[in-house]
Amino acid sequence: MTDPMTDTDVAIVGAGAAGLAAAKTLGELGVPFVVLEASHRIGGRAYTEAVGPGQPFDLGCHWMHSASLNPFVAVADAHGFDYDKSGFNRRMRIDGAWAGAAAEAARDAFLKRNFAAIARAAETGPDRATAEVTERENRWTPVFDYFFSVWTSLDVDRVSIVDLETYIDTDENWPVKQGFGTLVARHAAGVPVTLNARVIAIDWSGKALRLTTQKGEHRAKKIIVTVSTDILSGGHIGFDPALPDWKQEAAAALPLGNHNRICLIYDRNVFGDPPPPAATVLDDGAEPMSFSIRPFGYDYVVGMTGGRFADWLERAGIEASVDLAKEMARARRDRSLGRSCQGEPEKGVRRRHRQARGRPQRHRLARRSLGARCLFRRPARPDGPTPALGRAARRASVLRRRGDLARVLLDRPRRPPDRHRDRTAGSAGVGICPKPYLTGAVSPA
Ligand SMILES: Cc1cc2nc3c(=O)[nH]c(=O)nc-3n(C[C@H](O)[C@H](O)[C@H](O)COP(=O)(O)OP(=O)(O)OC[C@H]3O[C@@H](n4cnc5c(N)ncnc54)[C@H](O)[C@@H]3O)c2cc1C
């Protein structure tokens, strides 16, 4: 049975981090609202599942990136959550043995050269795919490409260098022990959400806006839509009148990529204490894979894949994913990781996540993805003006030259002066996780 029509001031579509943040703010301001969520749970891409008693596993976001700028650090502190400030571990196992200092230094020098090349090319333009400005014929190219794919969820030929450079990276990536999804849910505790209420249609032709959901109808003065760009560009919500072309084009120019985590769950501590360090395994021409081994002491191992390889492995099925991760984690010729792993995982969990990143398949499209990020932020009105994509791209280009693009796009403070510092220095290294979904507001306040 459906509910009768309900009236409210603001209807929020989606109870992910963005929708919950909007709801929290409206609640604090005393504005009546409803949150309509398609799924049976809140959190969206921020979700933690217990894979065993006291063993939380993040299916989506896990790291508080650029922690000194990240508002979730204060939220974590307020709720007594723990996090690890040590940064990414960048050890490598190559053909079954730990890489020596010289090999890791060579890799770091290569990564550093590539990041510098990206920054230089993005500053001087034109916008291009990352593959076009990075070294392609180096021993470490597969490692760079692998890191990049799990970091951005897309491959190097699909990511705009300018889009990439709008991300403010302070090299502080802090995973949340109890789970980032748990943190988002805890922060949103008490926010009323209507679950299993997928919004099917939005009629915004009149003064009173109407939403049709699986559960009934709502009338609202304003609507905040927080669904992903793929949901918007995929036409999953019927807008009447249709969203302006510029809005749809902007959403389509920011497609979601693919990042999978393969979780091997053990019934006890089979690695001993302390566990082997997290490592990227490079095995004789095979696709590299990074592993976290017993993170926070939990009895599981997490392998990560991204981009087309994640797509391919996903299509091969869960068993294939688990087998590959097991084989690589066991690292046949491994002399320390292999020997210390005394047991078989009792089950494997493969998780799929998506996030958005500007896609420059061609030069023209690259410029569009840059403008798209600017445009996508603008509120749409049925009778509103049509911002020109070309003009937005040109404006973005001017801002980029002034070094202000990130601030304007993301409403963030000016980039820190050391933004282009050596990203491979210290213990932080390159990311082995995706970067935040920049288009969606992930703000607790
Ligand atoms: C694999 C992965 C790893 C990540 N890792 C990190 C990380 O380590 N650190 C970090 O900061 N960020 C990370 N991110 C990014 C972060 O998870 C996202 O930016 C954030 O969770 C997005 O929140 P959102 O509210 O914008 O969107 P979503 O979480 O997608 O929320 C949208 C909500 O809308 C709902 N919805 C969809 N359609 C409808 C409909 N028709 N009607 C009603 N509801 C609907 C969805 O069910 C969903 O709950 C990661 C993302 C992914 C995908």
The ligand as an ORCA input file, in Angstrom:
! r2SCAN-3c Opt
* xyz 0 1
  C      35.242      2.123     -3.957
  C      35.217      3.473     -3.410
  C      36.137      3.785     -2.477
  C      36.158      5.051     -1.970
  N      37.091      5.358     -1.051
  C      37.059      6.562     -0.503
  C      37.938      6.856      0.540
  O      38.746      6.018      0.929
  N      37.849      8.096      1.098
  C      36.934      9.025      0.675
  O      36.888     10.139      1.219
  N      36.067      8.749     -0.306
  C      36.121      7.548     -0.883
  N      35.234      7.248     -1.848
  C      34.262      8.240     -2.243
  C      33.039      8.248     -1.284
  O      32.639      6.959     -0.937
  C      31.935      8.951     -2.025
  O      32.402     10.198     -2.464
  C      30.740      9.221     -1.173
  O      30.378      8.115     -0.388
  C      29.615      9.615     -2.141
  O      28.537     10.040     -1.366
  P      27.265     10.647     -2.088
  O      26.264     10.887     -1.031
  O      27.662     11.782     -2.933
  O      26.772      9.535     -3.111
  P      26.249      8.049     -2.823
  O      26.968      7.454     -1.701
  O      26.248      7.355     -4.135
  O      24.751      8.293     -2.353
  C      23.683      8.395     -3.250
  C      22.492      7.688     -2.640
  O      21.392      7.863     -3.510
  C      20.655      6.662     -3.525
  N      19.852      6.654     -4.746
  C      20.225      6.346     -6.006
  N      19.189      6.483     -6.842
  C      18.143      6.883     -6.103
  C      16.794      7.181     -6.399
  N      16.300      7.113     -7.651
  N      15.962      7.546     -5.398
  C      16.442      7.629     -4.126
  N      17.704      7.331     -3.786
  C      18.557      6.986     -4.765
  C      21.710      5.599     -3.472
  O      21.150      4.359     -3.030
  C      22.661      6.187     -2.481
  O      22.374      5.806     -1.158
  C      35.209      5.993     -2.385
  C      34.260      5.665     -3.332
  C      34.271      4.428     -3.839
  C      33.256      4.129     -4.843
*
